[in-house]
Amino acid sequence: MGESSFEMLRPYRHDDLEVVLDIWYRASLIAHSFLPEEFFEAERRRIAEQWLPVSETTVAEADERVVGFLSLIGTEVGGIFVDPEYQGRGIGRALMGHARRARPHLELAVFEDNLAGRRFYEAYGFLQVDRRISAESERYELRLRLD
């Protein structure tokens, strides 16, 4: 597989749920290692029951399996996660590019402690517009926007 290759982007299907949740969990353990296990358990349920049903989610496939996804609710990037084994291959950039072409601007929240995520968003051109404490995690989140 090439440095930035993957097979395709496609709309999320309900039968993608378990693999999407698995990717989210494994990538979150790395990006959000500062959060307690209870947060992950509660968030996993929220993603499956609240967020995925109302979001426009795109998945990335490589090696004939789902390896990443991005969920949009309006112009809000609710989440972008790539399987840790596939990070650094351009999949996150391809997902973000797809979202960018579909919306006039994008907004998102990222934990201040998520340095890898912040680097990714800053490299893509997002700018910080706010900083606040997250009610769910009691940690600082940065509000970012890409025009």
C-alpha positions in Angstrom: 0.0 0.0 0.0 1.4 3.4 -0.9 2.1 6.2 1.5 -1.3 8.0 0.9 -3.3 5.3 -0.8 -6.6 3.8 0.1 -9.4 2.3 -2.0 -12.3 4.6 -1.5 -14.6 6.8 0.5 -18.3 5.9 0.8 -21.3 6.6 3.0 -21.6 4.9 6.3 -24.0 1.9 6.5 -25.6 0.5 9.6 -23.5 -2.7 9.3 -20.4 -0.6 9.7 -21.4 0.2 13.3 -19.1 -2.3 15.1 -16.0 -1.6 13.1 -16.5 2.2 13.4 -16.9 1.9 17.1 -13.8 -0.2 17.3 -11.8 2.3 15.3 -13.1 5.1 17.4 -12.1 3.3 20.6 -8.6 2.2 19.6 -7.8 5.7 18.1 -9.3 7.4 21.2 -7.2 5.4 23.6 -4.1 6.9 21.9 -5.4 10.5 21.2 -7.3 10.8 24.5 -5.1 8.8 26.9 -5.7 11.5 29.5 -9.4 10.5 29.9 -10.7 7.8 32.3 -12.1 4.5 31.1 -15.6 5.5 32.3 -15.6 8.4 29.8 -15.0 6.0 26.9 -17.8 3.6 28.0 -20.3 6.5 28.1 -19.1 8.1 24.9 -19.3 4.8 23.0 -23.0 4.5 23.9 -23.6 8.1 22.9 -21.9 7.6 19.5 -23.9 4.5 18.7 -27.3 5.7 20.0 -27.2 9.5 19.6 -24.6 10.7 17.2 -24.3 8.2 14.3 -28.0 8.1 13.7 -28.2 11.9 13.1 -24.8 12.5 11.4 -23.7 12.3 7.9 -20.8 9.8 8.2 -18.3 8.9 5.5 -16.0 5.9 5.9 -12.6 5.2 4.3 -11.9 1.7 3.0 -8.5 0.1 2.5 -7.5 -3.5 2.2 -11.2 -4.3 1.7 -12.2 -3.0 5.2 -13.2 0.2 6.9 -10.1 1.9 8.3 -11.5 5.4 9.2 -14.5 7.7 9.3 -15.6 11.3 9.6 -19.0 12.3 10.9 -20.7 15.6 10.1 -23.7 17.2 11.7 -24.3 20.3 9.6 -20.9 22.1 9.5 -19.7 20.4 12.7 -17.1 17.7 12.5 -18.4 15.5 15.2 -15.5 13.2 14.9 -12.7 12.0 12.6 -10.9 8.8 13.5 -8.5 6.6 11.6 -7.4 3.0 12.6 -4.1 3.4 14.3 -2.5 0.9 11.9 -3.5 3.2 9.0 -2.6 6.6 10.4 -0.1 8.6 8.5 -1.3 7.4 5.1 -3.4 10.3 4.0 -6.7 8.8 5.1 -7.6 11.5 7.6 -6.7 14.2 5.0 -8.9 12.5 2.4 -11.8 12.4 4.8 -11.4 16.0 5.8 -11.1 17.0 2.1 -14.3 15.3 1.3 -16.1 17.1 4.2 -14.5 20.4 3.2 -15.8 20.1 -0.4 -19.3 19.4 1.0 -19.6 22.4 3.4 -19.0 26.1 3.1 -17.0 26.0 6.4 -16.2 23.4 9.1 -16.1 23.7 12.9 -15.0 21.2 15.6 -14.0 20.8 19.2 -10.7 19.2 20.1 -9.3 18.5 23.6 -6.5 20.8 24.4 -4.5 17.8 25.6 -4.9 16.0 22.2 -1.7 17.2 20.7 -1.7 14.9 17.7 -5.3 16.0 16.8 -4.4 19.6 17.2 -1.4 19.3 14.9 -3.6 17.5 12.3 -6.2 20.3 12.4 -3.7 23.1 12.4 -1.8 21.6 9.4 -5.2 21.4 7.6 -5.7 25.1 8.3 -8.2 25.2 11.2 -7.9 28.2 13.5 -8.8 28.4 17.2 -11.9 30.6 17.9 -12.6 29.6 21.5 -11.4 27.7 24.6 -13.8 26.2 27.2 -14.2 23.4 29.7 -16.1 20.4 28.4 -19.1 19.5 30.5 -18.7 15.8 29.8 -15.0 15.5 30.6 -14.2 18.6 32.7 -11.2 19.2 30.5 -10.4 22.1 28.2 -11.6 21.9 24.6 -10.5 24.2 21.8 -13.1 25.3 19.3 -11.6 25.4 15.8 -13.0 26.7 12.5 -11.9 26.3 8.8 -13.3 28.9 6.4 
